[in-house]
Amino acid sequence: MSPSKSQPVKRETTTRVILVVSSTLVLAAIFEPVEALFIRALTMVCFLF
């Protein structure tokens, strides 16, 4: 009973960890260029003023 019960929980946790890691990677990939553009805009404003 105990090994069969612990296996699905382990699988659930691993899938959850994989989902979190993949989501964070996707968010980083999406926000990296946005952050770069924001920094570039800030530097342009600093140079203009």
C-alpha positions in Angstrom: 0.0 0.0 0.0 2.7 2.5 1.0 4.9 2.2 -2.1 2.0 2.4 -4.6 0.8 5.4 -2.7 4.1 7.2 -2.6 4.8 6.7 -6.4 1.9 8.9 -7.7 2.7 11.6 -5.2 6.3 11.6 -6.4 5.2 11.8 -10.0 2.8 14.6 -9.2 5.6 16.6 -7.5 8.0 16.0 -10.3 5.5 17.1 -12.9 4.7 20.2 -10.8 8.4 21.1 -10.5 8.8 20.6 -14.3 5.8 22.8 -15.0 7.1 25.5 -12.6 10.5 25.5 -14.2 9.2 25.6 -17.7 6.8 28.4 -16.9 9.6 30.4 -15.2 11.8 29.8 -18.3 9.1 30.9 -20.6 8.4 34.0 -18.5 12.1 34.9 -18.5 12.3 34.4 -22.2 9.3 36.7 -22.7 10.4 39.4 -20.2 14.1 39.5 -21.1 13.7 41.5 -24.3 11.0 43.6 -22.6 13.4 44.4 -19.8 16.2 45.1 -22.3 13.9 47.5 -24.2 12.9 49.2 -20.9 16.5 49.6 -20.0 17.3 51.0 -23.5 14.4 53.4 -23.2 15.6 54.6 -19.8 19.1 55.1 -21.1 17.8 57.0 -24.1 15.7 59.3 -21.8 18.8 59.8 -19.7 20.8 60.8 -22.8 18.1 63.1 -24.1 17.6 65.0 -20.8 
